[in-house]
Amino acid sequence: MSDIKNKVQGLDPNVRARDVHALAATTGNIYEALAIISKRARQLAVDLKHELNTKLEEFAVQSDTIEEITENKEQIEISKFYERLPNPVIIATKEYLEGDLYYRYNEEKKLEE
């Protein structure tokens, strides 16, 4: 997962317009391109959420009563870092446009063509 964090360090987290024809250039179909990007974005979102939850579990308090809420600076910094990361869809779109994603069709799709 750290390779994803290194890859997105210089990536602009803001959403911007994309050329639809450039997205559809490799597959020939915009809907297939969007399906590929959305599946990769789901993978990234699950991985990032799992990693964040794993890191935040270290700070979990195991008491039954809530007497006092304490702020942990490390926990806040970790949360802020993950909040500043670009949206998984932006990361997946960048990977798709750079040709970093591998995708294949099921056998049923090949038989139809």
Beta strands, then each sheet from edge to edge (+ up, - down):
end
